[in-house]
Amino acid sequence: MFSSFGLRTILKSSVGVLCESSALFPTVSVRPWSCCASALLSGPEVSKDRTILLVSGVFAVPPPVRHYARVAKRKTTGPESQLSDLAPTMLKMEYAPVPLAQTTDDLVKRLLSLELASHKEKLQLKKEQLIAKVQRDENDRNSVEVQAVAVLTARIRNYQEHLQKHHKDKANKRRMLMAIDRRKKLLKNLRLVRFDTFERVCEQLGIVYTFPPEYYRRATRRWLAKKEFCIKVFKAVQKQKAEQKMKQQISTTETKEAKAPEAQT
């Protein structure tokens, strides 16, 4: 009781000399506040918990260290957006063919340019650029490579950029997968019908066409038994059809042989 009371009185009396003692001994630290009275008679001691200085019966607290020179966190840079190649000085799609928009002052041009355009307007301009790469002529708007492949490619890439920021958006992920499946079917049909157009579209739009696997279902024991049973049924049906066909051929030959003598008479 006496030791703790003496410690408190010493601490109250040492308020005025904190700064001086911290300047004299800036690198020495001692036991925490709960030390016993015998520590007052022993010299400076080091404590790992708190940086408190005890010199000739006086506690001194060094000034707090402020971490102003922290290392900046590195920002993770994702892949480039498909809209990054659109210059901000380009005019919007509806104002580009207007000749008056080319001769206006800088303020009006800035209002009509992509610098203040919405994401929807930029995406529409990107679709037009992709359509211009694959269309057959200037007025082509109904071909497979325009209506399906180019438009779906712009939409799929927009979904991919959105899901990189919002990876829990399940609705847009489902829409993206549906668009990918539709584009895959259209590219497959285009490859079978016009192979040169298929190659040109993939090259212009930067699409890598991969062939689907032959079979991607997990072979379970039940599925193997069912497949074996279906093969047996198929072979039995084919054998039955072959027997019926042979019977029909025999019956037709017999009728022909029976009709032959009657025709001779």
Backbone bond lengths (Angstrom), bond angles and torsions (degrees), N, CA, C in turn:
res aa  C-N    CA-C-N  psi(-1)  N-CA   C-N-CA  omega(-1)  CA-C   N-CA-C  phi
1 M - - - 1.468 - - 1.516 110.98 -
2 F 1.352 114.51 -44.52 1.458 117.67 -178.77 1.526 111.41 -68.35
3 S 1.342 114.49 -37.83 1.476 117.76 -178.59 1.524 111.39 -64.64
4 S 1.352 117.94 -43.06 1.470 120.54 179.46 1.516 111.53 -66.34
5 F 1.345 116.89 -37.49 1.470 120.05 178.34 1.527 110.94 -65.85
6 G 1.322 116.33 -40.95 1.463 119.78 177.58 1.512 112.63 -64.89
7 L 1.321 115.82 -36.46 1.469 120.24 177.71 1.514 111.16 -62.92
8 R 1.320 116.93 -43.48 1.467 120.21 -179.14 1.515 112.00 -63.69
9 T 1.318 116.66 -41.48 1.482 119.00 178.61 1.518 111.05 -64.37
10 I 1.324 116.29 -37.76 1.475 119.28 178.76 1.515 110.81 -66.19
11 L 1.324 116.59 -39.92 1.461 120.10 -179.83 1.519 111.17 -64.96
12 K 1.344 117.25 -40.71 1.465 119.85 179.30 1.516 111.98 -66.71
13 S 1.316 116.74 -34.68 1.463 119.65 -178.93 1.516 113.56 -78.38
14 S 1.355 116.55 -15.89 1.475 120.10 -176.71 1.513 113.29 -95.53
15 V 1.324 118.40 13.89 1.464 119.90 -178.05 1.520 111.08 -67.27
16 G 1.299 117.31 -36.39 1.467 119.70 -175.24 1.497 114.82 -75.31
17 V 1.330 117.85 -17.75 1.465 119.41 -175.85 1.522 112.61 -110.95
18 L 1.346 117.71 17.75 1.468 120.12 179.38 1.511 112.34 -63.84
19 C 1.329 115.56 -47.69 1.466 119.75 -176.39 1.519 111.12 -65.68
20 E 1.355 117.47 -40.70 1.464 119.89 -178.10 1.518 110.99 -64.54
21 S 1.329 115.99 -46.80 1.466 118.67 -179.04 1.518 112.06 -66.81
22 S 1.364 117.68 -33.35 1.465 119.54 177.32 1.503 111.17 -69.51
23 A 1.356 117.48 -29.20 1.456 120.08 176.59 1.518 111.18 -74.12
24 L 1.348 116.90 -33.34 1.457 119.99 179.95 1.517 112.18 -72.69
25 F 1.334 115.80 -42.49 1.462 120.35 -177.74 1.528 109.26 -125.04
26 P 1.328 117.37 78.39 1.474 118.78 -175.02 1.503 114.45 -77.22
27 T 1.340 118.74 -18.59 1.463 119.71 -171.64 1.505 113.78 -112.09
28 V 1.361 117.90 7.00 1.470 119.91 -176.79 1.516 108.51 -106.02
29 S 1.300 117.38 138.34 1.455 121.98 177.52 1.511 109.82 -133.24
30 V 1.360 117.45 153.82 1.458 121.94 -173.09 1.505 110.63 -130.21
31 R 1.329 114.54 -167.36 1.453 121.24 -176.64 1.521 111.65 -65.24
32 P 1.318 118.18 162.42 1.463 120.39 178.08 1.518 112.48 -69.90
33 W 1.351 116.02 -177.43 1.466 122.58 -174.72 1.522 112.46 -62.04
34 S 1.298 118.62 -25.21 1.466 121.52 -174.86 1.525 113.29 -86.03
35 C 1.336 118.66 22.74 1.460 120.93 -179.00 1.529 109.99 -74.48
36 C 1.320 116.90 160.03 1.459 120.99 -177.53 1.516 110.63 -84.23
37 A 1.341 116.34 174.52 1.464 120.77 -175.70 1.508 112.31 -72.38
38 S 1.331 117.19 -20.70 1.461 118.89 178.98 1.513 112.59 -67.76
39 A 1.358 116.70 -19.36 1.459 119.62 178.60 1.507 111.79 -71.00
40 L 1.320 118.09 -20.12 1.468 120.32 179.62 1.514 111.53 -67.65
41 L 1.356 117.40 -31.62 1.443 120.88 -177.71 1.517 112.71 -85.44
42 S 1.337 117.61 -25.92 1.460 120.32 176.20 1.521 109.50 -81.40
43 G 1.282 116.72 155.14 1.463 121.60 -173.61 1.510 113.00 -69.35
44 P 1.352 118.73 -160.52 1.469 122.42 -179.96 1.516 111.53 -62.46
45 E 1.321 116.17 135.19 1.452 121.71 178.63 1.528 109.18 -127.20
46 V 1.320 114.31 156.17 1.467 120.72 -175.21 1.514 109.42 -107.15
47 S 1.325 116.80 134.03 1.455 122.82 176.30 1.515 108.78 -122.57
48 K 1.322 116.07 137.40 1.465 120.45 -179.75 1.515 112.23 -81.10
49 D 1.333 117.97 -22.23 1.461 120.52 -174.46 1.525 111.66 -80.25
50 R 1.354 117.80 -49.18 1.459 120.77 -176.05 1.514 109.31 -131.12
51 T 1.283 117.35 148.16 1.464 122.39 179.35 1.518 108.55 -94.49
52 I 1.351 116.27 82.74 1.463 122.70 -178.71 1.521 107.36 -122.26
53 L 1.293 117.92 134.43 1.456 122.80 -175.33 1.520 109.82 -103.08
54 L 1.317 116.61 130.74 1.466 122.54 177.75 1.516 108.17 -119.83
55 V 1.297 117.41 106.36 1.465 121.84 -179.18 1.513 107.39 -132.31
56 S 1.292 116.71 122.52 1.468 124.00 178.72 1.531 111.56 48.29
57 G 1.322 114.92 48.19 1.454 119.87 175.42 1.501 114.95 75.73
58 V 1.348 120.22 19.66 1.459 122.82 -177.94 1.522 108.28 -126.96
59 F 1.300 116.15 129.75 1.467 121.46 175.49 1.529 109.39 -88.69
60 A 1.314 118.10 135.11 1.464 122.88 179.28 1.515 108.99 -134.31
61 V 1.313 117.00 131.36 1.460 123.17 179.13 1.515 108.20 -106.21
62 P 1.339 119.32 121.41 1.473 119.75 178.31 1.516 110.77 -68.42
63 P 1.319 117.30 157.34 1.474 119.83 179.85 1.510 111.13 -63.52
64 P 1.331 118.22 146.79 1.469 120.63 -179.12 1.517 111.74 -66.39
65 V 1.308 115.00 144.53 1.466 121.35 179.39 1.520 108.22 -91.03
66 R 1.293 116.77 122.75 1.471 122.04 178.93 1.527 108.86 -99.67
67 H 1.299 115.33 127.44 1.473 120.23 -176.02 1.531 109.39 -87.55
68 Y 1.326 114.78 80.56 1.463 118.45 178.79 1.527 112.19 -83.08
69 A 1.315 117.39 -19.45 1.465 120.91 -174.23 1.517 111.17 -104.79
70 R 1.321 118.02 44.97 1.456 120.99 177.18 1.527 110.46 -72.28
71 V 1.310 113.67 149.23 1.459 119.28 179.35 1.523 109.29 -73.36
72 A 1.318 116.02 130.57 1.463 120.21 -179.82 1.519 110.44 -69.36
73 K 1.321 115.57 140.57 1.459 120.28 178.74 1.521 110.67 -72.36
74 R 1.305 114.43 136.67 1.463 119.15 179.36 1.520 110.35 -78.77
75 K 1.292 115.35 129.74 1.459 120.22 178.80 1.522 109.37 -82.32
76 T 1.314 114.84 131.00 1.462 119.30 178.61 1.520 109.57 -76.31
77 T 1.299 115.28 120.45 1.469 121.10 -178.80 1.522 108.48 -96.04
78 G 1.311 116.88 121.23 1.453 122.12 178.58 1.519 111.18 -85.59
79 P 1.312 117.50 -176.38 1.469 120.53 178.47 1.516 111.70 -65.66
80 E 1.309 115.20 157.28 1.467 120.47 -177.70 1.520 110.98 -67.77
81 S 1.330 114.71 147.02 1.456 120.00 178.07 1.520 109.89 -78.73
82 Q 1.332 116.15 154.06 1.460 119.20 177.51 1.527 112.16 -71.04
83 L 1.353 117.12 -15.23 1.458 121.43 178.93 1.524 112.39 -92.22
84 S 1.358 117.67 2.05 1.460 119.67 -176.81 1.521 112.80 -71.22
85 D 1.340 117.97 -23.54 1.466 119.72 -179.80 1.528 112.55 -83.27
86 L 1.323 118.19 -3.33 1.466 120.98 176.91 1.526 108.97 -81.94
87 A 1.324 116.68 118.23 1.461 120.70 -179.07 1.529 110.00 -70.78
88 P 1.333 118.51 140.58 1.477 119.54 179.58 1.513 113.80 -67.57
89 T 1.340 118.09 -15.99 1.475 120.33 179.22 1.523 112.77 -84.21
90 M 1.331 117.96 -7.00 1.460 120.71 178.83 1.524 110.13 -69.28
91 L 1.331 115.29 143.22 1.462 120.14 177.59 1.524 110.87 -78.20
92 K 1.309 115.75 157.06 1.456 120.51 176.62 1.522 110.43 -64.77
93 M 1.331 115.38 163.68 1.460 120.14 -172.54 1.524 111.99 -65.06
94 E 1.320 117.84 -36.17 1.461 119.91 -177.69 1.523 112.77 -78.50
95 Y 1.355 117.48 -18.92 1.465 120.61 -179.22 1.526 112.94 -102.40
96 A 1.332 118.41 -9.38 1.459 120.57 -177.84 1.532 112.76 -64.08
97 P 1.357 120.66 -41.78 1.470 118.71 -179.72 1.531 114.49 -77.93
98 V 1.324 118.40 -5.57 1.471 120.95 -178.47 1.530 108.89 -81.16
99 P 1.335 119.62 120.76 1.475 120.01 -178.11 1.524 113.06 -69.92
100 L 1.339 117.37 -27.15 1.461 119.64 -179.08 1.525 111.74 -67.95
101 A 1.343 117.08 -28.35 1.462 120.10 -179.64 1.524 112.42 -69.66
102 Q 1.347 116.99 -20.31 1.463 119.88 179.58 1.531 112.13 -80.16
103 T 1.317 117.40 -21.15 1.474 120.58 -174.18 1.528 112.81 -107.74
104 T 1.310 119.52 5.49 1.466 120.92 -179.14 1.521 110.53 -77.76
105 D 1.329 115.96 173.99 1.460 120.17 -179.68 1.527 110.56 -73.91
106 D 1.332 115.47 173.87 1.459 120.82 -173.35 1.528 112.68 -66.67
107 L 1.313 117.43 -34.56 1.455 119.98 -178.51 1.530 111.64 -65.68
108 V 1.339 116.17 -44.98 1.472 119.86 178.89 1.522 110.38 -67.70
109 K 1.346 116.65 -37.60 1.464 119.87 177.55 1.526 111.28 -61.86
110 R 1.315 115.15 -38.53 1.458 118.82 179.15 1.525 111.18 -66.10
111 L 1.331 116.99 -37.00 1.460 120.27 177.49 1.521 112.22 -67.85
112 L 1.334 116.83 -31.11 1.461 121.02 -178.40 1.521 113.08 -92.54
113 S 1.341 117.87 -4.15 1.457 121.22 -177.27 1.527 111.04 -89.37
114 L 1.330 114.67 179.51 1.460 120.35 -179.69 1.520 113.30 -78.38
115 E 1.334 116.82 -5.33 1.459 118.99 -179.88 1.524 111.56 -63.83
116 L 1.327 116.94 -36.07 1.462 122.23 179.50 1.527 112.29 -110.99
117 A 1.336 116.71 18.09 1.462 120.41 -178.50 1.530 110.31 -84.46
118 S 1.310 115.44 158.51 1.464 121.11 177.90 1.524 109.78 -82.82
119 H 1.320 114.87 170.07 1.474 120.08 179.58 1.531 110.77 -66.20
120 K 1.308 117.25 -34.45 1.470 120.99 179.82 1.531 110.90 -64.60
121 E 1.324 117.00 -41.55 1.466 120.25 179.17 1.530 111.39 -67.20
122 K 1.332 116.62 -38.51 1.464 119.28 177.36 1.519 111.14 -66.12
123 L 1.332 116.80 -39.65 1.459 120.27 179.24 1.526 111.39 -66.39
124 Q 1.324 117.17 -35.81 1.465 120.28 177.34 1.529 111.06 -64.93
125 L 1.331 116.35 -40.02 1.461 119.81 177.41 1.520 111.13 -66.33
126 K 1.330 117.08 -36.95 1.465 120.04 178.09 1.518 110.85 -66.44
127 K 1.327 118.25 -37.97 1.464 121.21 176.21 1.514 110.90 -60.79
128 E 1.317 116.47 -42.03 1.465 119.88 179.35 1.530 111.27 -63.85
129 Q 1.325 116.80 -36.72 1.463 119.45 177.93 1.526 111.52 -66.25
130 L 1.336 117.19 -41.15 1.460 120.10 178.38 1.523 111.66 -68.37
131 I 1.332 116.82 -36.29 1.474 120.52 177.88 1.522 110.19 -65.02
132 A 1.344 116.26 -40.35 1.465 119.80 -179.91 1.524 112.33 -63.63
133 K 1.336 117.99 -24.36 1.467 120.09 -179.70 1.517 112.74 -75.50
134 V 1.351 117.61 -31.88 1.466 120.13 -170.54 1.523 113.63 -114.55
135 Q 1.312 119.91 -5.62 1.469 119.57 -176.88 1.531 110.91 -72.36
136 R 1.318 115.11 150.77 1.465 120.40 -175.80 1.523 111.79 -73.74
137 D 1.336 117.12 -40.05 1.462 122.11 175.13 1.522 108.61 -143.64
138 E 1.319 116.54 -174.39 1.464 120.50 -175.69 1.528 112.80 -67.81
139 N 1.322 116.77 -30.98 1.468 121.02 -177.06 1.532 113.25 -97.78
140 D 1.324 117.19 9.13 1.467 120.26 -177.17 1.529 109.39 -77.56
141 R 1.352 115.21 117.07 1.462 120.67 178.59 1.528 112.84 -133.91
142 N 1.335 117.08 -4.24 1.463 119.85 -172.93 1.521 113.59 -117.69
143 S 1.317 118.49 2.43 1.459 119.79 -178.65 1.526 110.48 -75.74
144 V 1.315 115.33 165.82 1.468 120.40 -177.65 1.516 111.00 -66.44
145 E 1.326 116.13 -41.79 1.468 119.02 -176.77 1.525 112.76 -69.26
146 V 1.338 117.31 -23.20 1.475 120.33 179.24 1.523 110.43 -88.60
147 Q 1.337 116.06 -59.26 1.460 120.44 -172.34 1.519 111.87 -69.26
148 A 1.296 117.70 -31.87 1.454 119.77 -174.12 1.519 112.68 -102.52
149 V 1.332 116.16 -59.04 1.463 118.99 -168.87 1.520 111.19 -72.48
150 A 1.342 118.67 -50.00 1.464 120.82 -176.05 1.530 111.80 -66.82
151 V 1.330 116.64 -45.92 1.473 120.25 -178.65 1.523 110.51 -66.81
152 L 1.337 116.64 -42.01 1.460 119.69 179.47 1.523 111.99 -67.16
153 T 1.331 117.18 -33.07 1.466 119.89 178.92 1.519 111.08 -65.62
154 A 1.339 117.57 -44.62 1.471 120.69 177.24 1.531 110.67 -62.68
155 R 1.328 117.08 -39.03 1.458 120.32 -178.96 1.529 111.19 -69.14
156 I 1.333 117.13 -40.99 1.467 121.02 -179.25 1.522 110.72 -64.69
157 R 1.328 116.65 -43.08 1.468 118.99 179.83 1.526 111.60 -66.96
158 N 1.316 117.01 -32.75 1.463 119.97 176.24 1.538 110.53 -66.94
159 Y 1.341 116.70 -40.76 1.463 120.23 176.47 1.538 111.17 -63.42
160 Q 1.329 117.44 -39.90 1.459 120.84 -179.46 1.526 111.31 -63.37
161 E 1.332 117.23 -43.16 1.465 120.31 177.93 1.537 110.99 -64.78
162 H 1.317 116.54 -37.31 1.463 119.83 179.40 1.524 111.35 -67.41
163 L 1.338 117.33 -40.52 1.455 120.95 -177.26 1.520 112.70 -74.26
164 Q 1.332 118.49 -20.14 1.459 119.68 174.09 1.526 111.55 -68.00
165 K 1.323 117.36 -30.41 1.467 121.15 177.69 1.528 111.29 -89.81
166 H 1.329 116.76 -37.35 1.472 121.79 -177.05 1.535 107.74 -122.59
167 H 1.342 115.83 78.66 1.459 119.62 -172.97 1.524 112.65 -75.16
168 K 1.331 119.06 -7.72 1.461 121.61 178.87 1.524 112.92 -96.82
169 D 1.312 117.32 6.77 1.465 121.14 -179.84 1.532 108.47 -80.62
170 K 1.319 116.49 90.27 1.465 121.00 -174.42 1.531 112.23 -71.30
171 A 1.330 117.73 -31.61 1.466 120.10 -177.37 1.530 110.38 -65.92
172 N 1.351 116.71 -47.08 1.462 119.13 179.27 1.525 111.52 -69.20
173 K 1.328 117.61 -30.03 1.464 119.67 176.06 1.531 110.50 -64.85
174 R 1.328 115.76 -39.88 1.465 119.47 178.12 1.535 110.80 -65.79
175 R 1.338 116.48 -42.03 1.471 119.51 177.53 1.524 111.11 -62.49
176 M 1.330 117.20 -38.90 1.460 120.13 179.37 1.525 111.22 -64.80
177 L 1.336 117.55 -42.88 1.461 120.33 179.58 1.531 111.25 -65.94
178 M 1.324 117.31 -36.63 1.467 120.05 176.67 1.518 111.07 -65.24
179 A 1.345 116.93 -40.56 1.464 120.53 178.50 1.527 111.16 -66.69
180 I 1.336 117.12 -36.54 1.467 120.33 178.29 1.529 110.45 -66.24
181 D 1.320 117.00 -42.09 1.473 119.91 178.80 1.524 111.47 -64.70
182 R 1.320 116.73 -40.07 1.473 119.79 179.26 1.522 110.99 -66.11
183 R 1.324 116.80 -42.38 1.467 119.39 178.86 1.521 111.35 -65.64
184 K 1.340 116.37 -35.57 1.468 120.03 179.45 1.536 110.82 -64.84
185 K 1.332 116.76 -40.50 1.468 119.78 178.52 1.522 111.06 -65.85
186 L 1.337 116.09 -42.70 1.468 119.35 -179.47 1.529 111.59 -65.79
187 L 1.333 116.79 -39.37 1.467 119.38 177.40 1.529 111.33 -66.89
188 K 1.322 116.72 -35.42 1.469 119.77 177.75 1.524 111.04 -64.23
189 N 1.338 117.16 -44.65 1.474 120.36 178.31 1.527 110.99 -66.74
190 L 1.341 116.88 -39.22 1.461 119.88 179.06 1.523 111.43 -65.74
191 R 1.323 116.55 -33.68 1.466 120.32 178.57 1.526 111.36 -68.17
192 L 1.330 116.36 -34.80 1.460 119.48 179.48 1.522 112.16 -75.51
193 V 1.349 117.35 -32.50 1.470 120.98 -174.68 1.527 111.33 -88.41
194 R 1.350 116.80 -53.89 1.481 121.40 -177.45 1.527 107.83 -132.08
195 F 1.310 115.53 96.65 1.460 119.90 -174.75 1.527 111.65 -71.28
196 D 1.330 118.45 -36.57 1.464 120.25 -179.58 1.535 111.16 -65.63
197 T 1.340 117.04 -39.67 1.471 120.65 176.27 1.526 110.96 -65.90
198 F 1.317 115.58 -38.03 1.471 119.81 178.02 1.528 111.05 -61.19
199 E 1.317 116.87 -45.00 1.472 120.28 179.06 1.522 111.83 -65.02
200 R 1.328 116.51 -39.92 1.467 119.76 -179.61 1.524 111.33 -66.58
201 V 1.322 117.15 -40.82 1.469 120.73 179.61 1.529 110.61 -64.73
202 C 1.333 117.48 -44.77 1.465 120.44 179.33 1.523 111.83 -63.73
203 E 1.324 116.04 -36.24 1.471 119.51 -179.69 1.525 111.27 -72.03
204 Q 1.328 117.74 -41.79 1.459 121.20 -177.14 1.532 111.96 -70.36
205 L 1.324 117.01 -38.35 1.462 120.98 -176.13 1.518 113.19 -93.08
206 G 1.328 117.94 -4.92 1.463 119.87 -179.97 1.512 113.60 69.90
207 I 1.333 117.11 38.21 1.467 122.21 -179.77 1.525 108.79 -98.50
208 V 1.328 116.68 131.83 1.465 122.28 175.30 1.524 107.52 -101.49
209 Y 1.308 116.47 111.24 1.468 121.07 -177.88 1.524 108.76 -88.57
210 T 1.329 116.74 121.44 1.466 122.23 178.11 1.519 108.86 -112.80
211 F 1.309 116.18 138.27 1.454 121.06 -179.87 1.531 110.17 -75.01
212 P 1.332 117.51 139.11 1.475 119.47 178.97 1.527 110.25 -70.08
213 P 1.327 118.51 154.80 1.474 120.36 177.83 1.519 110.94 -66.18
214 E 1.315 114.69 156.84 1.467 119.57 -179.24 1.529 110.73 -62.41
215 Y 1.319 115.17 -45.97 1.462 119.02 177.41 1.521 107.52 -153.85
216 Y 1.318 116.67 127.33 1.454 120.43 -174.31 1.535 112.05 -121.30
217 R 1.331 117.17 24.90 1.457 120.50 176.99 1.524 110.15 -94.63
218 R 1.318 116.49 140.01 1.460 121.01 179.89 1.522 109.59 -71.28
219 A 1.329 115.81 125.74 1.463 121.13 -176.01 1.522 109.75 -81.68
220 T 1.336 116.80 98.52 1.461 121.44 176.23 1.525 110.14 -90.26
221 R 1.330 115.53 169.49 1.474 119.66 -179.04 1.531 111.16 -66.46
222 R 1.322 115.40 -38.73 1.463 118.96 179.45 1.531 110.44 -66.08
223 W 1.347 115.78 -41.33 1.468 118.73 -178.90 1.525 110.99 -66.44
224 L 1.333 117.92 -38.20 1.468 120.55 178.66 1.531 111.06 -64.77
225 A 1.359 116.30 -40.95 1.470 119.21 178.17 1.527 111.13 -64.97
226 K 1.335 115.42 -40.38 1.459 119.04 179.21 1.527 111.39 -66.07
227 K 1.337 116.12 -39.46 1.463 119.73 178.61 1.524 111.11 -64.81
228 E 1.320 116.63 -41.92 1.469 119.92 178.45 1.529 111.42 -63.50
229 F 1.334 116.40 -41.03 1.467 120.21 178.16 1.531 110.82 -64.34
230 C 1.347 117.15 -41.48 1.469 119.99 179.32 1.529 111.44 -64.35
231 I 1.322 116.29 -37.03 1.471 119.14 177.63 1.528 110.85 -65.52
232 K 1.335 116.92 -40.19 1.475 119.90 177.63 1.524 111.07 -63.44
233 V 1.332 116.44 -43.76 1.464 120.07 178.71 1.518 110.62 -62.19
234 F 1.337 116.58 -42.43 1.462 120.11 -179.57 1.532 110.94 -62.68
235 K 1.321 116.91 -42.82 1.471 119.52 179.24 1.532 111.33 -65.84
236 A 1.351 116.77 -38.52 1.470 119.69 178.76 1.532 110.82 -65.43
237 V 1.313 116.83 -39.86 1.466 120.02 178.91 1.516 110.24 -66.89
238 Q 1.355 116.67 -42.14 1.462 119.42 178.48 1.529 111.35 -62.41
239 K 1.343 117.36 -39.56 1.473 121.18 178.05 1.524 110.82 -64.92
240 Q 1.337 115.63 -40.96 1.468 119.91 179.11 1.527 110.61 -64.56
241 K 1.334 116.95 -41.75 1.465 119.96 177.75 1.515 111.67 -64.30
242 A 1.341 115.88 -38.69 1.474 118.77 178.98 1.533 110.84 -64.91
243 E 1.333 117.08 -40.53 1.484 119.93 177.62 1.522 110.69 -63.50
244 Q 1.328 117.72 -43.07 1.465 120.61 178.20 1.533 110.97 -62.89
245 K 1.319 115.55 -37.95 1.458 118.93 179.09 1.530 111.33 -65.99
246 M 1.345 116.04 -40.13 1.466 119.95 177.86 1.531 110.88 -64.46
247 K 1.322 116.08 -40.73 1.462 119.26 178.38 1.523 111.23 -62.57
248 Q 1.347 116.20 -41.72 1.469 119.51 178.73 1.524 111.07 -64.23
249 Q 1.328 116.57 -40.09 1.470 119.13 178.55 1.533 111.24 -64.98
250 I 1.343 116.47 -40.51 1.481 119.94 179.28 1.528 110.43 -65.29
251 S 1.331 116.13 -42.14 1.467 119.46 179.84 1.526 110.98 -65.67
252 T 1.304 118.61 -37.83 1.472 120.81 178.70 1.517 111.25 -68.02
253 T 1.329 116.59 -39.47 1.482 118.72 177.65 1.523 111.42 -66.29
254 E 1.329 117.60 -38.23 1.467 120.61 178.08 1.518 111.55 -64.68
255 T 1.317 116.41 -41.76 1.472 118.79 178.65 1.525 110.94 -65.83
256 K 1.335 116.40 -36.79 1.464 119.30 177.98 1.531 111.09 -65.75
257 E 1.335 116.22 -41.97 1.474 119.57 178.76 1.536 111.52 -65.80
258 A 1.339 115.77 -34.94 1.472 118.84 178.82 1.519 111.19 -70.98
259 K 1.326 117.87 -32.50 1.454 121.52 -178.86 1.532 112.31 -80.03
260 A 1.331 116.91 -22.53 1.459 120.50 -175.69 1.546 111.73 -63.77
261 P 1.367 122.07 -50.03 1.479 120.12 179.18 1.511 112.41 -64.47
262 E 1.318 116.93 -33.76 1.469 118.77 178.81 1.528 109.90 -65.11
263 A 1.312 117.29 -36.20 1.473 119.00 179.33 1.514 110.93 -70.51
264 Q 1.320 117.13 -31.88 1.473 119.69 -179.75 1.538 111.19 -70.24
265 T 1.347 115.95 -35.74 1.451 119.36 179.44 1.536 110.16 -74.74
